[in-house]
Amino acid sequence: LLGNSTLMKLCLNGKKNISSVDGTESLSWMAGTFAVIRHPDCKLVDIELNDNGITDEGLDLLGTALSGCSSVRALNLSFNKSII
């Protein structure tokens, strides 16, 4: 996905199997996904990360990625109960 300039929506809802390994958050999938968001050619407008078990640490990574992306207009993080 890195360098893809046509993808406008990313939907990874309910992907708990990629957001946790043995009950602990796997930051590697998030780092890779968020590298796509940070990429200068990113044209994502809508990102859905519902019900992934994202924690505050993952949210920090997402915030950093979004700070370099001006195209995103909608972000759905509902049902991530670990976010404080």
Accessible surface in RSA format (square Angstrom, percent):
REM  Atomic radii and reference values for relative SASA: ProtOr
REM  Chains: A
REM  Algorithm: Lee & Richards
REM  Probe-radius: 1.40
REM  Slices: 20
REM RES _ NUM      All-atoms   Total-Side   Main-Chain    Non-polar    All polar
REM                ABS   REL    ABS   REL    ABS   REL    ABS   REL    ABS   REL
RES LEU A   1   121.73  67.8  73.29  52.4  48.44 121.8  78.47  55.1  43.26 116.4
RES LEU A   2   114.49  63.8  86.48  61.9  28.01  70.4  86.49  60.7  28.00  75.3
RES GLY A   3    34.29  42.3   0.00   N/A  34.29  42.3  14.75  40.5  19.55  43.8
RES ASN A   4    58.09  40.1  40.79  39.4  17.30  41.7  17.13  41.2  40.96  39.6
RES SER A   5    58.67  49.6  45.25  60.4  13.42  30.9  14.91  31.7  43.77  61.3
RES THR A   6   111.53  79.3  92.96  94.2  18.58  44.3  77.52 104.1  34.01  51.4
RES LEU A   7    55.55  30.9  49.40  35.3   6.15  15.5  54.57  38.3   0.98   2.6
RES MET A   8   111.81  57.9 107.65  71.2   4.16   9.9  67.50  57.4  44.31  58.7
RES LYS A   9   106.58  52.0  94.12  57.7  12.47  29.7  50.95  45.9  55.64  59.3
RES LEU A  10    15.65   8.7  14.96  10.7   0.68   1.7  15.65  11.0   0.00   0.0
RES CYS A  11    66.22  50.1  43.87  48.9  22.36  52.5  18.04  45.7  48.18  52.0
RES LEU A  12    36.50  20.3  36.50  26.1   0.00   0.0  36.50  25.6   0.00   0.0
RES ASN A  13    51.95  35.8  38.42  37.1  13.53  32.6  21.67  52.2  30.28  29.3
RES GLY A  14    41.79  51.5   0.00   N/A  41.79  51.5  16.67  45.8  25.12  56.3
RES LYS A  15    88.10  43.0  88.03  54.0   0.07   0.2  32.15  28.9  55.95  59.6
RES LYS A  16   108.02  52.7 106.65  65.4   1.37   3.3  62.90  56.6  45.12  48.1
RES ASN A  17   122.96  84.8  93.02  89.9  29.94  72.1  46.53 112.0  76.42  73.9
RES ILE A  18    61.55  35.0  54.98  41.0   6.57  15.8  59.91  43.1   1.63   4.4
RES SER A  19     1.07   0.9   0.58   0.8   0.50   1.1   0.00   0.0   1.07   1.5
RES SER A  20    45.75  38.7  37.77  50.4   7.99  18.4  17.32  36.9  28.44  39.8
RES VAL A  21    84.59  55.7  80.21  72.6   4.38  10.5  83.83  72.8   0.76   2.1
RES ASP A  22   144.09 100.9 101.06 100.6  43.03 101.7  42.80 100.7 101.29 101.0
RES GLY A  23    74.06  91.3   0.00   N/A  74.06  91.3  35.34  97.0  38.71  86.7
RES THR A  24    92.07  65.5  87.74  88.9   4.33  10.3  73.96  99.3  18.11  27.4
RES GLU A  25    38.42  22.1  11.85   9.0  26.56  63.2  11.63  22.5  26.78  21.9
RES SER A  26    22.77  19.2  15.30  20.4   7.48  17.2  10.99  23.4  11.79  16.5
RES LEU A  27    55.41  30.9  50.47  36.1   4.94  12.4  50.68  35.6   4.73  12.7
RES SER A  28    87.80  74.2  69.03  92.1  18.77  43.2  55.60 118.4  32.20  45.1
RES TRP A  29    34.67  13.9  22.20  10.7  12.47  29.3  33.32  17.8   1.34   2.2
RES MET A  30     0.00   0.0   0.00   0.0   0.00   0.0   0.00   0.0   0.00   0.0
RES ALA A  31    47.55  43.7  42.71  65.9   4.84  11.0  45.20  63.7   2.35   6.2
RES GLY A  32    41.33  51.0   0.00   N/A  41.33  51.0  36.54 100.3   4.79  10.7
RES THR A  33    21.69  15.4  15.43  15.6   6.26  14.9   7.17   9.6  14.52  22.0
RES PHE A  34     0.95   0.5   0.95   0.6   0.00   0.0   0.95   0.6   0.00   0.0
RES ALA A  35    28.13  25.9  25.12  38.8   3.01   6.8  25.37  35.7   2.76   7.3
RES VAL A  36    17.93  11.8  17.81  16.1   0.12   0.3  17.81  15.5   0.12   0.3
RES ILE A  37     0.16   0.1   0.04   0.0   0.13   0.3   0.04   0.0   0.13   0.3
RES ARG A  38   108.97  45.8  95.68  48.8  13.29  31.7  32.20  44.0  76.77  46.5
RES HIS A  39    50.05  27.4  42.38  29.5   7.67  19.6  24.03  24.8  26.02  30.3
RES PRO A  40   121.72  88.7  87.68  79.9  34.04 123.7  99.08  81.8  22.64 140.7
RES ASP A  41    63.48  44.5  63.41  63.1   0.08   0.2   2.76   6.5  60.73  60.6
RES CYS A  42    14.01  10.6   1.80   2.0  12.21  28.7   4.12  10.4   9.88  10.7
RES LYS A  43    98.44  48.0  96.54  59.2   1.89   4.5  59.62  53.7  38.82  41.3
RES LEU A  44     2.67   1.5   2.67   1.9   0.00   0.0   2.67   1.9   0.00   0.0
RES VAL A  45    48.81  32.1  48.81  44.2   0.00   0.0  48.81  42.4   0.00   0.0
RES ASP A  46    34.44  24.1  34.44  34.3   0.00   0.0  10.85  25.5  23.59  23.5
RES ILE A  47     0.03   0.0   0.03   0.0   0.00   0.0   0.03   0.0   0.00   0.0
RES GLU A  48    32.21  18.5  32.21  24.4   0.00   0.0   1.44   2.8  30.77  25.1
RES LEU A  49     0.04   0.0   0.04   0.0   0.00   0.0   0.04   0.0   0.00   0.0
RES ASN A  50    24.82  17.1  24.82  24.0   0.00   0.0   4.48  10.8  20.33  19.7
RES ASP A  51    47.64  33.4  47.64  47.4   0.00   0.0   9.42  22.2  38.22  38.1
RES ASN A  52     0.00   0.0   0.00   0.0   0.00   0.0   0.00   0.0   0.00   0.0
RES GLY A  53    28.87  35.6   0.00   N/A  28.87  35.6  21.61  59.3   7.26  16.3
RES ILE A  54     0.09   0.1   0.09   0.1   0.00   0.0   0.09   0.1   0.00   0.0
RES THR A  55    40.71  29.0  40.71  41.3   0.00   0.0  38.75  52.0   1.96   3.0
RES ASP A  56    56.18  39.3  54.59  54.3   1.59   3.8  34.38  80.9  21.80  21.7
RES GLU A  57   104.22  59.8  98.12  74.2   6.10  14.5  37.11  71.8  67.11  54.8
RES GLY A  58     0.00   0.0   0.00   N/A   0.00   0.0   0.00   0.0   0.00   0.0
RES LEU A  59    53.63  29.9  50.91  36.4   2.72   6.8  51.02  35.8   2.61   7.0
RES ASP A  60   102.70  71.9  94.33  93.9   8.37  19.8  29.95  70.5  72.75  72.6
RES LEU A  61    57.91  32.3  56.65  40.5   1.26   3.2  57.27  40.2   0.64   1.7
RES LEU A  62     1.46   0.8   1.46   1.0   0.00   0.0   1.46   1.0   0.00   0.0
RES GLY A  63    38.12  47.0   0.00   N/A  38.12  47.0  31.95  87.7   6.18  13.8
RES THR A  64    84.49  60.1  75.78  76.8   8.71  20.8  53.73  72.2  30.76  46.5
RES ALA A  65     0.00   0.0   0.00   0.0   0.00   0.0   0.00   0.0   0.00   0.0
RES LEU A  66    40.43  22.5  31.83  22.8   8.61  21.6  32.07  22.5   8.37  22.5
RES SER A  67    98.32  83.1  53.86  71.9  44.46 102.4  49.60 105.6  48.72  68.3
RES GLY A  68    54.68  67.4   0.00   N/A  54.68  67.4  31.58  86.7  23.10  51.7
RES CYS A  69    17.56  13.3   1.54   1.7  16.02  37.6   4.33  11.0  13.23  14.3
RES SER A  70   101.82  86.0  83.02 110.8  18.80  43.3  56.78 120.9  45.04  63.1
RES SER A  71    27.91  23.6  19.04  25.4   8.87  20.4  25.54  54.4   2.37   3.3
RES VAL A  72    25.95  17.1  10.16   9.2  15.79  38.0  10.16   8.8  15.79  42.8
RES ARG A  73   182.37  76.6 145.08  74.0  37.29  88.8  62.10  84.9 120.27  72.9
RES ALA A  74    47.53  43.7  41.20  63.6   6.33  14.4  47.53  66.9   0.00   0.0
RES LEU A  75    69.58  38.8  35.12  25.1  34.47  86.7  35.62  25.0  33.96  91.4
RES ASN A  76    57.92  39.9  54.18  52.4   3.74   9.0  15.16  36.5  42.77  41.3
RES LEU A  77    42.51  23.7  30.18  21.6  12.33  31.0  31.20  21.9  11.31  30.4
RES SER A  78    47.23  39.9  33.88  45.2  13.36  30.8  42.00  89.4   5.23   7.3
RES PHE A  79   143.07  71.6 126.56  78.4  16.51  43.0 131.43  79.7  11.64  33.3
RES ASN A  80    10.44   7.2   0.00   0.0  10.43  25.1   0.29   0.7  10.14   9.8
RES LYS A  81   187.12  91.3 151.43  92.9  35.69  85.0 103.96  93.6  83.16  88.6
RES SER A  82    54.46  46.0  37.43  50.0  17.02  39.2  17.17  36.6  37.29  52.2
RES ILE A  83    47.23  26.9  27.75  20.7  19.48  47.0  27.75  20.0  19.48  52.9
RES ILE A  84   185.18 105.4 129.56  96.5  55.61 134.0 154.93 111.6  30.25  82.1
END  Absolute sums over single chains surface
CHAIN  1 A     4861.0       3707.2       1153.7       2856.9       2004.0
END  Absolute sums over all chains
TOTAL          4861.0       3707.2       1153.7       2856.9       2004.0
